[in-house]
Amino acid sequence: MVCERYYYSTLAYQGFGLAEDVQALRALSTWATADLQPDRVVVLDLDPAAGLARVHRSRDRIEARGADYLGRVRAGFLGLAREDAARFRVVDASLSAPEVFRRILEALADVLP
């Protein structure tokens, strides 16, 4: 099974981004998922200013919070990746789309058939 997001997004966006209690969010998420853990997590890493520059429509509610908020979210995801390096792979999303895709496939190679 492949998911676009998991509870790590809750930790990053609400916990790190909005300064909510990360440990409480983690405990609730662990309980809600019966401690189901993914085999692999791919984080597409991009500087928030570069990401916002790619938006060519009106910003959604997350993007509207600005680069400082997105920087905290990014730092949160990167911290989670450092905590669990066996599960997480960080891919540089500033590269070309074909190169990002190649690196995602590489990051998943040992967990997908």
Legacy VTK file of the C-alpha trace (Angstrom):
# vtk DataFile Version 3.0
C-alpha trace
ASCII
DATASET POLYDATA
POINTS 113 float
0.000 0.000 0.000
1.205 3.499 -0.794
-0.085 6.560 1.072
0.412 10.175 0.163
0.495 11.254 3.805
0.550 9.639 7.203
0.587 10.875 10.760
4.049 12.318 10.227
2.284 15.125 8.386
0.220 15.808 11.510
3.399 15.975 13.564
5.080 18.309 11.068
2.194 20.648 10.203
0.362 20.877 13.519
3.137 19.940 15.920
6.223 21.650 14.545
4.506 24.194 12.295
1.827 25.375 14.727
3.782 24.567 17.918
1.212 22.066 19.195
2.371 19.357 21.606
4.306 16.965 19.344
4.475 14.202 21.961
0.707 14.337 22.523
0.084 14.272 18.757
2.470 11.337 18.395
0.778 9.420 21.212
-2.696 10.043 19.788
-1.589 9.108 16.268
0.120 5.952 17.479
-3.050 4.965 19.320
-5.324 5.828 16.367
-3.254 3.723 13.962
-2.669 0.867 16.409
1.033 1.691 15.981
0.942 0.784 12.293
4.255 1.924 10.828
5.119 2.379 7.160
8.019 0.499 5.654
9.315 3.655 4.015
8.663 7.388 4.199
9.838 9.639 1.385
10.196 13.319 2.236
10.376 15.670 -0.742
12.606 18.417 0.610
12.430 21.928 -0.818
13.282 25.328 0.592
9.957 27.008 1.484
10.692 30.143 -0.569
11.412 27.979 -3.623
8.228 26.015 -3.025
6.130 29.146 -2.708
7.685 30.494 -5.916
6.303 27.433 -7.719
2.716 28.305 -6.756
1.010 29.813 -9.807
-2.497 30.108 -8.384
-3.919 31.581 -5.213
-2.266 30.049 -2.171
-4.148 27.417 -0.191
-4.568 27.755 3.572
-1.249 26.006 4.282
0.755 28.017 1.741
-0.883 31.217 2.996
0.785 30.725 6.368
4.046 31.758 4.733
7.688 30.769 4.563
8.370 30.921 8.325
5.613 28.411 9.047
6.695 26.211 6.141
10.277 26.409 7.397
9.175 24.987 10.758
7.258 22.239 8.948
10.333 21.446 6.846
12.576 21.372 9.908
10.066 19.050 11.577
10.067 16.609 8.669
13.864 16.660 8.496
14.055 16.062 12.252
11.715 13.086 11.935
13.924 11.773 9.137
17.022 12.065 11.343
15.220 10.286 14.216
14.280 7.330 12.022
16.872 7.165 9.255
16.129 3.486 8.587
12.551 4.308 7.559
12.880 7.796 6.034
14.495 8.897 2.798
14.899 12.583 1.986
14.781 13.512 -1.704
15.952 16.911 -2.959
12.834 18.290 -4.644
14.735 21.186 -6.216
16.044 18.821 -8.884
14.327 18.242 -12.211
11.068 16.284 -12.137
12.624 13.252 -13.872
15.520 13.226 -11.392
13.179 13.539 -8.392
11.131 10.636 -9.775
14.281 8.552 -10.245
15.364 9.218 -6.680
11.924 8.341 -5.314
12.044 5.028 -7.151
15.527 4.445 -5.777
14.324 5.247 -2.252
11.534 2.678 -2.607
13.477 -0.029 -4.424
14.056 -2.206 -1.373
10.424 -2.090 -0.153
8.434 -2.433 -3.384
8.185 -5.610 -5.453
LINES 1 114
113 0 1 2 3 4 5 6 7 8 9 10 11 12 13 14 15 16 17 18 19 20 21 22 23 24 25 26 27 28 29 30 31 32 33 34 35 36 37 38 39 40 41 42 43 44 45 46 47 48 49 50 51 52 53 54 55 56 57 58 59 60 61 62 63 64 65 66 67 68 69 70 71 72 73 74 75 76 77 78 79 80 81 82 83 84 85 86 87 88 89 90 91 92 93 94 95 96 97 98 99 100 101 102 103 104 105 106 107 108 109 110 111 112
